């Protein structure tokens, strides 16, 4: 009887080529899954949003407040043009152009937007999450600065806030042309 060591290595010439390739493929799959996991975690962790990669936003606000050069107009569900305006806003705010850290609507800029500028504010019944890899946690108020003091940045901004304050950091939007046209249409139909 021949005794063999329980953990002896099989010489390389006796290992089938398919087994060698399967180990390489196995390693490649593990590396790819690890990289995907790190990328996913990098987007999910800051906002506590596991679906950060989905370019979808379909939340319905309770109130849309339009500030247009001293004029304030409120829209609520059921008002004419409310559903159309919400659809346009939701379709455009998912297209981000970056994040502006440190900007926060303060008393002077809010006064400007509400009394002389052009902006819209959206009030939600609960916190809403815009899916993005940028640091932009959920909030129950959003504001889009259509015209005003942040125009020097060169990109329209979306701000988020709580019931009693606006939070720092603005999400840059690629375009608000559709939002501007929809809001102009609402204002023209008064």
TIRO-2110 file (N, C-alpha, C; in Angstrom, 1 decimal):
// TIRO-2110
0.8, -1.2, 0.0, N, 1, A
0.0, 0.0, 0.0, CA, 1, A
0.9, 1.2, 0.0, C, 1, A
0.5, 2.2, -0.8, N, 2, A
1.3, 3.4, -1.0, CA, 2, A
0.6, 4.5, -0.1, C, 2, A
1.4, 5.1, 0.7, N, 3, A
0.9, 6.2, 1.5, CA, 3, A
1.2, 7.6, 0.8, C, 3, A
0.2, 8.4, 0.8, N, 4, A
0.3, 9.7, 0.2, CA, 4, A
0.0, 10.8, 1.3, C, 4, A
0.6, 11.9, 1.1, N, 5, A
0.3, 13.0, 2.1, CA, 5, A
-1.1, 13.5, 1.7, C, 5, A
-1.9, 13.9, 2.8, N, 6, A
-3.2, 14.4, 2.5, CA, 6, A
-3.3, 15.7, 1.8, C, 6, A
-2.3, 16.5, 1.9, N, 7, A
-2.3, 17.8, 1.2, CA, 7, A
-1.2, 17.9, 0.1, C, 7, A
-0.9, 16.9, -0.5, N, 8, A
0.1, 17.0, -1.5, CA, 8, A
-0.4, 17.7, -2.8, C, 8, A
0.5, 18.4, -3.4, N, 9, A
0.1, 19.2, -4.6, CA, 9, A
0.2, 18.3, -5.8, C, 9, A
-0.8, 18.5, -6.7, N, 10, A
-0.8, 17.8, -8.0, CA, 10, A
0.2, 18.5, -8.9, C, 10, A
1.1, 17.8, -9.6, N, 11, A
2.0, 18.5, -10.5, CA, 11, A
1.2, 19.2, -11.6, C, 11, A
1.7, 20.4, -12.0, N, 12, A
1.0, 21.2, -13.0, CA, 12, A
0.6, 20.5, -14.3, C, 12, A
1.5, 19.5, -14.7, N, 13, A
1.2, 18.9, -16.0, CA, 13, A
-0.1, 18.0, -15.9, C, 13, A
-0.5, 17.6, -14.7, N, 14, A
-1.7, 16.8, -14.5, CA, 14, A
-3.0, 17.6, -14.3, C, 14, A
-2.9, 18.9, -14.1, N, 15, A
-4.1, 19.8, -13.9, CA, 15, A
-4.6, 20.1, -15.3, C, 15, A
-5.9, 19.8, -15.5, N, 16, A
-6.5, 20.1, -16.8, CA, 16, A
-6.5, 21.7, -17.1, C, 16, A
-6.3, 22.0, -18.4, N, 17, A
-6.3, 23.4, -18.8, CA, 17, A
-7.6, 24.1, -18.5, C, 17, A
-8.7, 23.4, -18.6, N, 18, A
-10.0, 24.0, -18.3, CA, 18, A
-10.1, 24.4, -16.8, C, 18, A
-9.5, 23.7, -15.9, N, 19, A
-9.5, 24.0, -14.5, CA, 19, A
-8.7, 25.3, -14.2, C, 19, A
-7.5, 25.4, -15.0, N, 20, A
-6.7, 26.6, -14.8, CA, 20, A
-7.5, 27.9, -15.3, C, 20, A
-8.2, 27.8, -16.4, N, 21, A
-8.9, 28.9, -16.9, CA, 21, A
-10.1, 29.2, -16.0, C, 21, A
-10.7, 28.2, -15.4, N, 22, A
-11.9, 28.5, -14.6, CA, 22, A
-11.4, 29.3, -13.3, C, 22, A
-10.2, 29.0, -12.8, N, 23, A
-9.7, 29.8, -11.7, CA, 23, A
-9.5, 31.3, -12.1, C, 23, A
-9.0, 31.5, -13.3, N, 24, A
-8.8, 32.9, -13.8, CA, 24, A
-10.1, 33.6, -14.0, C, 24, A
-11.1, 32.9, -14.5, N, 25, A
-12.4, 33.5, -14.7, CA, 25, A
-13.0, 33.7, -13.3, C, 25, A
-12.9, 32.8, -12.4, N, 26, A
-13.4, 33.0, -11.1, CA, 26, A
-12.8, 34.2, -10.4, C, 26, A
-11.5, 34.4, -10.5, N, 27, A
-10.8, 35.6, -10.0, CA, 27, A
-11.3, 36.9, -10.6, C, 27, A
-11.5, 36.8, -11.9, N, 28, A
-12.0, 38.0, -12.7, CA, 28, A
-13.4, 38.4, -12.2, C, 28, A
-14.2, 37.4, -12.0, N, 29, A
-15.6, 37.7, -11.5, CA, 29, A
-15.6, 38.3, -10.1, C, 29, A
-14.7, 37.8, -9.3, N, 30, A
-14.6, 38.3, -7.9, CA, 30, A
-14.1, 39.8, -7.9, C, 30, A
-13.1, 40.1, -8.8, N, 31, A
-12.6, 41.4, -8.9, CA, 31, A
-13.7, 42.4, -9.4, C, 31, A
-14.4, 42.0, -10.5, N, 32, A
-15.4, 42.8, -11.0, CA, 32, A
-16.5, 43.1, -10.0, C, 32, A
-17.0, 42.1, -9.3, N, 33, A
-18.0, 42.2, -8.3, CA, 33, A
-17.5, 43.2, -7.2, C, 33, A
-16.3, 43.0, -6.8, N, 34, A
-15.7, 43.9, -5.7, CA, 34, A
-15.7, 45.4, -6.2, C, 34, A
-15.3, 45.6, -7.4, N, 35, A
-15.3, 47.0, -8.0, CA, 35, A
-16.7, 47.5, -8.0, C, 35, A
-17.6, 46.8, -8.5, N, 36, A
-19.0, 47.2, -8.6, CA, 36, A
-19.5, 47.5, -7.2, C, 36, A
-19.2, 46.7, -6.2, N, 37, A
-19.6, 46.9, -4.8, CA, 37, A
-19.1, 48.2, -4.3, C, 37, A
-17.8, 48.5, -4.5, N, 38, A
-17.2, 49.7, -4.0, CA, 38, A
-17.8, 50.9, -4.7, C, 38, A
-18.1, 50.9, -6.0, N, 39, A
-18.7, 52.0, -6.7, CA, 39, A
-20.1, 52.2, -6.1, C, 39, A
-20.9, 51.1, -6.0, N, 40, A
-22.2, 51.3, -5.4, CA, 40, A
-22.2, 51.9, -4.0, C, 40, A
-21.3, 51.4, -3.2, N, 41, A
-21.3, 51.8, -1.8, CA, 41, A
-20.9, 53.3, -1.8, C, 41, A
-20.0, 53.7, -2.7, N, 42, A
-19.6, 55.1, -2.8, CA, 42, A
-20.7, 56.1, -3.1, C, 42, A
-21.7, 55.6, -3.8, N, 43, A
-22.9, 56.4, -4.1, CA, 43, A
-24.0, 56.3, -3.1, C, 43, A
-24.1, 55.1, -2.5, N, 44, A
-25.2, 54.8, -1.6, CA, 44, A
-24.9, 55.4, -0.2, C, 44, A
-23.7, 55.3, 0.3, N, 45, A
-23.4, 55.7, 1.7, CA, 45, A
-23.7, 57.2, 2.0, C, 45, A
-23.2, 58.2, 1.2, N, 46, A
-23.4, 59.6, 1.6, CA, 46, A
-24.9, 60.0, 1.7, C, 46, A
-25.8, 59.5, 0.9, N, 47, A
-27.2, 59.9, 0.9, CA, 47, A
-28.1, 58.9, 1.6, C, 47, A
-27.5, 57.8, 2.0, N, 48, A
-28.3, 56.7, 2.5, CA, 48, A
-29.4, 56.3, 1.5, C, 48, A
-28.9, 56.2, 0.3, N, 49, A
-29.8, 55.9, -0.8, CA, 49, A
-29.3, 54.7, -1.7, C, 49, A
-29.8, 53.5, -1.4, N, 50, A
-29.3, 52.4, -2.2, CA, 50, A
-29.6, 52.4, -3.7, C, 50, A
-30.6, 53.3, -4.1, N, 51, A
-30.9, 53.4, -5.5, CA, 51, A
-30.4, 54.6, -6.1, C, 51, A
-29.2, 55.1, -5.7, N, 52, A
-28.7, 56.4, -6.1, CA, 52, A
-28.4, 56.5, -7.6, C, 52, A
-28.3, 55.4, -8.3, N, 53, A
-28.0, 55.3, -9.7, CA, 53, A
-29.2, 55.4, -10.6, C, 53, A
-30.4, 55.4, -10.0, N, 54, A
-31.6, 55.4, -10.8, CA, 54, A
-32.0, 56.8, -11.2, C, 54, A
-32.0, 57.2, -12.5, N, 55, A
-32.4, 58.5, -12.9, CA, 55, A
-33.9, 58.8, -12.9, C, 55, A
-34.6, 58.5, -11.8, N, 56, A
-36.0, 58.6, -11.7, CA, 56, A
-36.4, 59.5, -10.5, C, 56, A
-37.3, 60.4, -10.7, N, 57, A
-37.9, 61.1, -9.6, CA, 57, A
-39.4, 61.3, -9.9, C, 57, A
-40.2, 60.7, -9.1, N, 58, A
-41.7, 60.8, -9.4, CA, 58, A
-42.5, 61.2, -8.2, C, 58, A
-41.9, 62.0, -7.3, N, 59, A
-42.6, 62.5, -6.1, CA, 59, A
-43.6, 63.6, -6.4, C, 59, A
-44.7, 63.7, -5.6, N, 60, A
-45.7, 64.7, -5.9, CA, 60, A
-45.7, 65.7, -4.7, C, 60, A
-45.5, 66.9, -5.0, N, 61, A
-45.5, 67.9, -3.9, CA, 61, A
-46.9, 68.3, -3.5, C, 61, A
-47.0, 68.8, -2.3, N, 62, A
-48.3, 69.3, -1.8, CA, 62, A
-48.6, 70.7, -2.4, C, 62, A
-47.5, 71.5, -2.5, N, 63, A
-47.7, 72.9, -2.9, CA, 63, A
-46.5, 73.2, -3.8, C, 63, A
-46.8, 73.9, -4.9, N, 64, A
-45.7, 74.5, -5.7, CA, 64, A
-45.9, 76.0, -5.6, C, 64, A
-44.9, 76.7, -5.1, N, 65, A
-44.9, 78.1, -4.9, CA, 65, A
-44.0, 78.8, -6.0, C, 65, A
-44.6, 79.6, -6.8, N, 66, A
-43.8, 80.3, -7.8, CA, 66, A
-43.6, 81.7, -7.4, C, 66, A
-42.3, 82.2, -7.4, N, 67, A
-42.0, 83.6, -7.1, CA, 67, A
-41.5, 84.2, -8.4, C, 67, A
-42.2, 85.2, -8.9, N, 68, A
-41.8, 85.8, -10.2, CA, 68, A
-41.8, 87.3, -10.0, C, 68, A
-40.7, 87.9, -9.8, N, 69, A
-40.5, 89.4, -9.7, CA, 69, A
-41.6, 90.0, -8.9, C, 69, A
-41.7, 89.5, -7.7, N, 70, A
-42.6, 90.1, -6.7, CA, 70, A
-44.0, 89.5, -6.7, C, 70, A
-44.3, 88.7, -7.7, N, 71, A
-45.6, 88.0, -7.7, CA, 71, A
-45.4, 86.6, -7.2, C, 71, A
-46.3, 86.2, -6.3, N, 72, A
-46.3, 84.8, -5.8, CA, 72, A
-47.6, 84.1, -6.2, C, 72, A
-47.4, 82.9, -6.7, N, 73, A
-48.5, 82.1, -7.1, CA, 73, A
-48.3, 80.7, -6.6, C, 73, A
-49.4, 80.1, -6.0, N, 74, A
-49.3, 78.8, -5.4, CA, 74, A
-50.2, 77.8, -6.2, C, 74, A
-49.7, 76.6, -6.5, N, 75, A
-50.5, 75.6, -7.1, CA, 75, A
-50.6, 74.4, -6.2, C, 75, A
-51.7, 73.8, -6.2, N, 76, A
-51.9, 72.6, -5.4, CA, 76, A
-52.5, 71.4, -6.3, C, 76, A
-52.4, 70.2, -5.8, N, 77, A
-52.9, 69.1, -6.6, CA, 77, A
-54.4, 69.4, -7.0, C, 77, A
-54.7, 69.2, -8.2, N, 78, A
-56.1, 69.4, -8.7, CA, 78, A
-56.2, 70.8, -9.4, C, 78, A
-55.2, 71.7, -9.2, N, 79, A
-55.3, 73.0, -9.9, CA, 79, A
-54.9, 72.7, -11.4, C, 79, A
-55.4, 73.5, -12.3, N, 80, A
-55.0, 73.4, -13.7, CA, 80, A
-53.5, 73.6, -13.8, C, 80, A
-52.9, 72.8, -14.6, N, 81, A
-51.5, 72.8, -14.9, CA, 81, A
-50.6, 72.3, -13.8, C, 81, A
-51.1, 71.9, -12.7, N, 82, A
-50.3, 71.3, -11.6, CA, 82, A
-49.6, 70.0, -12.0, C, 82, A
-50.4, 69.1, -12.5, N, 83, A
-49.8, 67.8, -12.9, CA, 83, A
-48.8, 67.9, -14.0, C, 83, A
-49.0, 68.8, -15.0, N, 84, A
-48.1, 69.0, -16.1, CA, 84, A
-46.8, 69.6, -15.6, C, 84, A
-46.9, 70.6, -14.7, N, 85, A
-45.7, 71.3, -14.2, CA, 85, A
-44.9, 70.3, -13.3, C, 85, A
-45.6, 69.4, -12.5, N, 86, A
-44.8, 68.4, -11.7, CA, 86, A
-44.1, 67.5, -12.6, C, 86, A
-44.8, 67.0, -13.7, N, 87, A
-44.1, 66.1, -14.6, CA, 87, A
-42.9, 66.7, -15.3, C, 87, A
-42.9, 68.0, -15.7, N, 88, A
-41.8, 68.6, -16.3, CA, 88, A
-40.6, 68.8, -15.2, C, 88, A
-41.0, 69.2, -14.0, N, 89, A
-40.0, 69.4, -13.0, CA, 89, A
-39.3, 68.1, -12.7, C, 89, A
-40.1, 67.0, -12.5, N, 90, A
-39.6, 65.7, -12.1, CA, 90, A
-38.7, 65.2, -13.2, C, 90, A
-39.0, 65.4, -14.5, N, 91, A
-38.2, 64.9, -15.6, CA, 91, A
-36.8, 65.7, -15.7, C, 91, A
-36.8, 66.9, -15.3, N, 92, A
-35.6, 67.7, -15.5, CA, 92, A
-34.6, 67.7, -14.3, C, 92, A
-35.2, 67.5, -13.1, N, 93, A
-34.3, 67.5, -11.9, CA, 93, A
-33.4, 66.2, -11.8, C, 93, A
-33.7, 65.2, -12.6, N, 94, A
-32.9, 64.0, -12.5, CA, 94, A
-31.6, 64.1, -13.3, C, 94, A
-31.5, 65.1, -14.1, N, 95, A
-30.3, 65.3, -15.0, CA, 95, A
-29.4, 66.4, -14.3, C, 95, A
-28.4, 65.8, -13.6, N, 96, A
-27.5, 66.7, -12.8, CA, 96, A
-26.3, 67.1, -13.6, C, 96, A
-25.7, 68.2, -13.2, N, 97, A
-24.5, 68.7, -13.8, CA, 97, A
-23.4, 68.9, -12.7, C, 97, A
-23.6, 68.3, -11.5, N, 98, A
-22.6, 68.5, -10.5, CA, 98, A
-23.2, 69.0, -9.2, C, 98, A
-22.3, 69.3, -8.3, N, 99, A
-22.7, 69.7, -7.0, CA, 99, A
-22.0, 71.0, -6.6, C, 99, A
-22.6, 72.0, -6.0, N, 100, A
-22.0, 73.2, -5.6, CA, 100, A
-22.0, 73.2, -4.0, C, 100, A
-20.8, 72.8, -3.5, N, 101, A
-20.7, 72.8, -2.0, CA, 101, A
-20.6, 74.1, -1.4, C, 101, A
-21.2, 74.3, -0.3, N, 102, A
-21.1, 75.6, 0.5, CA, 102, A
-22.2, 76.6, 0.1, C, 102, A
-22.8, 76.5, -1.0, N, 103, A
-23.9, 77.5, -1.3, CA, 103, A
-25.1, 77.1, -0.5, C, 103, A
-25.8, 78.1, 0.1, N, 104, A
-27.0, 77.9, 0.9, CA, 104, A
-27.8, 79.2, 0.8, C, 104, A
-29.1, 79.0, 0.5, N, 105, A
-29.9, 80.2, 0.4, CA, 105, A
-30.1, 80.8, 1.8, C, 105, A
-29.6, 82.0, 2.0, N, 106, A
-29.7, 82.7, 3.3, CA, 106, A
-30.8, 83.8, 3.1, C, 106, A
-30.9, 84.6, 4.2, N, 107, A
-32.0, 85.6, 4.3, CA, 107, A
-32.0, 86.6, 3.1, C, 107, A
-30.8, 87.1, 2.8, N, 108, A
-30.8, 88.1, 1.7, CA, 108, A
-31.1, 87.5, 0.3, C, 108, A
-30.6, 86.3, 0.0, N, 109, A
-30.9, 85.7, -1.3, CA, 109, A
-32.4, 85.2, -1.3, C, 109, A
-32.9, 84.7, -0.2, N, 110, A
-34.3, 84.3, -0.1, CA, 110, A
-35.2, 85.5, -0.3, C, 110, A
-34.9, 86.6, 0.3, N, 111, A
-35.7, 87.8, 0.1, CA, 111, A
-35.7, 88.2, -1.3, C, 111, A
-34.5, 88.1, -2.0, N, 112, A
-34.4, 88.4, -3.4, CA, 112, A
-35.3, 87.5, -4.2, C, 112, A
-35.2, 86.2, -4.0, N, 113, A
-36.0, 85.2, -4.8, CA, 113, A
-37.5, 85.4, -4.5, C, 113, A
-37.9, 85.7, -3.3, N, 114, A
-39.3, 85.8, -3.0, CA, 114, A
-39.9, 87.2, -3.4, C, 114, A
-39.1, 88.2, -3.5, N, 115, A
-39.7, 89.6, -3.8, CA, 115, A
-39.2, 90.2, -5.1, C, 115, A
-38.1, 89.7, -5.7, N, 116, A
-37.7, 90.4, -6.9, CA, 116, A
-37.2, 89.3, -8.0, C, 116, A
-36.8, 88.1, -7.6, N, 117, A
-36.3, 87.2, -8.5, CA, 117, A
-37.3, 86.2, -9.1, C, 117, A
-36.8, 85.1, -9.5, N, 118, A
-37.6, 84.1, -10.2, CA, 118, A
-37.2, 82.7, -9.7, C, 118, A
-38.1, 82.1, -9.0, N, 119, A
-37.8, 80.8, -8.5, CA, 119, A
-39.1, 80.0, -8.2, C, 119, A
-38.9, 78.7, -8.0, N, 120, A
-40.0, 77.9, -7.6, CA, 120, A
-39.6, 77.1, -6.4, C, 120, A
-40.6, 76.9, -5.5, N, 121, A
-40.4, 76.1, -4.3, CA, 121, A
-41.4, 75.0, -4.3, C, 121, A
-41.0, 73.8, -3.9, N, 122, A
-41.8, 72.6, -3.9, CA, 122, A
-41.8, 72.1, -2.4, C, 122, A
-43.0, 71.9, -1.9, N, 123, A
-43.2, 71.4, -0.5, CA, 123, A
-43.8, 70.0, -0.6, C, 123, A
-43.2, 69.1, 0.1, N, 124, A
-43.6, 67.7, 0.1, CA, 124, A
-44.1, 67.2, 1.4, C, 124, A
-45.0, 66.2, 1.5, N, 125, A
-45.5, 65.8, 2.7, CA, 125, A
-44.5, 65.1, 3.6, C, 125, A
-43.4, 64.5, 3.0, N, 126, A
-42.4, 63.8, 3.7, CA, 126, A
-41.1, 64.0, 2.9, C, 126, A
-40.0, 63.6, 3.5, N, 127, A
-38.7, 63.8, 2.9, CA, 127, A
-38.6, 63.0, 1.5, C, 127, A
-38.1, 63.7, 0.5, N, 128, A
-37.9, 63.0, -0.8, CA, 128, A
-36.5, 63.0, -1.1, C, 128, A
-36.1, 61.9, -1.8, N, 129, A
-34.7, 61.7, -2.2, CA, 129, A
-34.6, 61.8, -3.7, C, 129, A
-33.7, 62.7, -4.1, N, 130, A
-33.3, 62.7, -5.5, CA, 130, A
-32.1, 61.8, -5.7, C, 130, A
-32.2, 60.8, -6.5, N, 131, A
-31.2, 59.8, -6.7, CA, 131, A
-30.0, 60.5, -7.4, C, 131, A
-28.8, 60.5, -6.7, N, 132, A
-27.6, 61.1, -7.2, CA, 132, A
-26.4, 60.5, -6.5, C, 132, A
-25.3, 60.5, -7.1, N, 133, A
-24.1, 60.1, -6.4, CA, 133, A
-23.5, 61.2, -5.6, C, 133, A
-24.0, 62.5, -5.8, N, 134, A
-23.5, 63.6, -5.1, CA, 134, A
-24.1, 63.6, -3.7, C, 134, A
-23.5, 64.3, -2.8, N, 135, A
-24.0, 64.4, -1.4, CA, 135, A
-25.3, 65.3, -1.5, C, 135, A
-26.4, 64.7, -1.5, N, 136, A
-27.7, 65.5, -1.5, CA, 136, A
-28.8, 64.7, -0.8, C, 136, A
-28.7, 64.6, 0.5, N, 137, A
-29.7, 63.8, 1.3, CA, 137, A
-31.1, 64.3, 1.1, C, 137, A
-32.0, 63.4, 1.5, N, 138, A
-33.4, 63.7, 1.4, CA, 138, A
-33.9, 64.9, 2.2, C, 138, A
-34.9, 65.6, 1.7, N, 139, A
-35.4, 66.8, 2.3, CA, 139, A
-36.9, 66.9, 1.9, C, 139, A
-37.6, 67.7, 2.7, N, 140, A
-39.0, 67.9, 2.4, CA, 140, A
-39.4, 69.2, 1.7, C, 140, A
-38.4, 69.9, 1.3, N, 141, A
-38.6, 71.2, 0.5, CA, 141, A
-37.5, 71.2, -0.6, C, 141, A
-37.8, 71.7, -1.8, N, 142, A
-36.9, 71.9, -2.8, CA, 142, A
-37.1, 73.3, -3.4, C, 142, A
-36.0, 73.9, -3.9, N, 143, A
-36.2, 75.2, -4.5, CA, 143, A
-35.3, 75.2, -5.8, C, 143, A
-35.8, 75.7, -6.9, N, 144, A
-35.1, 75.8, -8.1, CA, 144, A
-34.9, 77.3, -8.4, C, 144, A
-33.7, 77.8, -8.4, N, 145, A
-33.4, 79.2, -8.6, CA, 145, A
-33.3, 79.4, -10.1, C, 145, A
-34.4, 79.9, -10.7, N, 146, A
-34.5, 80.1, -12.2, CA, 146, A
-33.7, 81.3, -12.6, C, 146, A
-33.8, 82.4, -11.9, N, 147, A
-33.0, 83.6, -12.2, CA, 147, A
-32.7, 84.2, -10.8, C, 147, A
-31.5, 84.7, -10.7, N, 148, A
-31.2, 85.3, -9.4, CA, 148, A
-29.8, 85.4, -9.0, C, 148, A
-29.5, 85.4, -7.7, N, 149, A
-28.2, 85.7, -7.3, CA, 149, A
-27.1, 84.6, -7.5, C, 149, A
-27.5, 83.4, -7.9, N, 150, A
-26.6, 82.4, -8.1, CA, 150, A
-26.3, 82.2, -9.6, C, 150, A
-26.7, 83.1, -10.5, N, 151, A
-26.5, 83.0, -11.9, CA, 151, A
-25.0, 83.0, -12.3, C, 151, A
-24.1, 83.5, -11.4, N, 152, A
-22.7, 83.6, -11.7, CA, 152, A
-22.1, 82.2, -11.8, C, 152, A
-22.7, 81.2, -11.3, N, 153, A
-22.1, 79.9, -11.4, CA, 153, A
-22.2, 79.3, -12.8, C, 153, A
-23.2, 79.7, -13.5, N, 154, A
-23.4, 79.3, -14.9, CA, 154, A
-24.2, 78.0, -15.0, C, 154, A
-24.8, 77.5, -13.9, N, 155, A
-25.6, 76.3, -14.0, CA, 155, A
-26.8, 76.6, -13.1, C, 155, A
-28.0, 76.2, -13.5, N, 156, A
-29.1, 76.4, -12.5, CA, 156, A
-29.0, 75.4, -11.3, C, 156, A
-29.4, 75.9, -10.2, N, 157, A
-29.3, 75.1, -8.9, CA, 157, A
-30.6, 74.7, -8.3, C, 157, A
-30.5, 73.5, -7.7, N, 158, A
-31.6, 72.9, -7.0, CA, 158, A
-31.1, 72.9, -5.5, C, 158, A
-31.9, 73.5, -4.6, N, 159, A
-31.6, 73.5, -3.2, CA, 159, A
-32.6, 72.7, -2.5, C, 159, A
-32.2, 72.1, -1.3, N, 160, A
-33.1, 71.3, -0.5, CA, 160, A
-33.2, 72.0, 0.9, C, 160, A
-34.3, 71.7, 1.6, N, 161, A
-34.5, 72.3, 2.9, CA, 161, A
-35.4, 71.5, 3.7, C, 161, A
-35.4, 71.9, 5.0, N, 162, A
-36.4, 71.4, 5.9, CA, 162, A
-37.5, 72.4, 6.1, C, 162, A
-38.4, 72.1, 7.0, N, 163, A
-39.5, 72.9, 7.2, CA, 163, A
-39.1, 74.4, 7.6, C, 163, A
-38.0, 74.5, 8.4, N, 164, A
-37.7, 75.8, 8.9, CA, 164, A
-36.3, 76.4, 8.4, C, 164, A
-35.6, 75.6, 7.5, N, 165, A
-34.3, 76.2, 7.1, CA, 165, A
-33.9, 75.5, 5.8, C, 165, A
-33.0, 76.2, 5.0, N, 166, A
-32.5, 75.6, 3.8, CA, 166, A
-31.1, 75.1, 4.1, C, 166, A
-30.8, 74.0, 3.5, N, 167, A
-29.5, 73.2, 3.8, CA, 167, A
-28.4, 73.6, 2.8, C, 167, A
-27.2, 73.5, 3.3, N, 168, A
-26.1, 73.9, 2.4, CA, 168, A
-25.9, 72.9, 1.2, C, 168, A
-25.4, 73.4, 0.1, N, 169, A
-25.1, 72.6, -1.0, CA, 169, A
-26.2, 72.6, -2.0, C, 169, A
-25.9, 72.9, -3.3, N, 170, A
-26.9, 72.9, -4.3, CA, 170, A
-26.5, 71.9, -5.4, C, 170, A
-27.5, 71.3, -5.9, N, 171, A
-27.3, 70.3, -7.0, CA, 171, A
-27.5, 71.1, -8.3, C, 171, A
-26.4, 71.0, -9.1, N, 172, A
-26.5, 71.7, -10.4, CA, 172, A
-27.3, 70.9, -11.4, C, 172, A
-28.2, 71.6, -12.1, N, 173, A
-29.0, 70.9, -13.1, CA, 173, A
-28.5, 71.2, -14.5, C, 173, A
-28.6, 70.2, -15.4, N, 174, A
-28.1, 70.4, -16.8, CA, 174, A
-28.9, 71.5, -17.5, C, 174, A
-30.2, 71.5, -17.3, N, 175, A
-31.0, 72.5, -18.0, CA, 175, A
-32.4, 72.6, -17.2, C, 175, A
-32.9, 73.8, -17.3, N, 176, A
-34.2, 74.1, -16.7, CA, 176, A
-35.1, 74.7, -17.7, C, 176, A
-34.7, 74.6, -19.0, N, 177, A
-35.5, 75.2, -20.1, CA, 177, A
-37.0, 74.8, -20.1, C, 177, A
-37.2, 73.5, -19.9, N, 178, A
-38.6, 72.9, -19.8, CA, 178, A
-39.3, 73.5, -18.6, C, 178, A
-38.6, 73.6, -17.5, N, 179, A
-39.3, 74.1, -16.3, CA, 179, A
-39.6, 75.5, -16.5, C, 179, A
-38.7, 76.3, -17.0, N, 180, A
-39.0, 77.7, -17.2, CA, 180, A
-40.2, 77.9, -18.2, C, 180, A
-40.2, 77.1, -19.3, N, 181, A
-41.3, 77.2, -20.2, CA, 181, A
-42.7, 76.8, -19.5, C, 181, A
-42.6, 75.8, -18.7, N, 182, A
-43.9, 75.3, -18.1, CA, 182, A
-44.3, 76.4, -17.0, C, 182, A
-43.4, 76.9, -16.3, N, 183, A
-43.8, 78.0, -15.3, CA, 183, A
-44.3, 79.2, -16.0, C, 183, A
-43.6, 79.6, -17.1, N, 184, A
-44.1, 80.8, -17.8, CA, 184, A
-45.5, 80.6, -18.4, C, 184, A
-45.8, 79.3, -18.8, N, 185, A
-47.1, 79.0, -19.3, CA, 185, A
-48.2, 79.1, -18.1, C, 185, A
-47.8, 78.6, -16.9, N, 186, A
-48.7, 78.8, -15.8, CA, 186, A
-48.9, 80.2, -15.5, C, 186, A
-47.9, 81.1, -15.5, N, 187, A
-48.0, 82.5, -15.2, CA, 187, A
-48.8, 83.2, -16.2, C, 187, A
-48.7, 82.8, -17.5, N, 188, A
-49.4, 83.5, -18.6, CA, 188, A
-50.9, 83.1, -18.5, C, 188, A
-51.2, 81.9, -17.9, N, 189, A
-52.6, 81.5, -17.8, CA, 189, A
-53.4, 82.0, -16.6, C, 189, A
-52.8, 82.9, -15.9, N, 190, A
-53.5, 83.4, -14.7, CA, 190, A
-54.8, 84.0, -15.1, C, 190, A
END
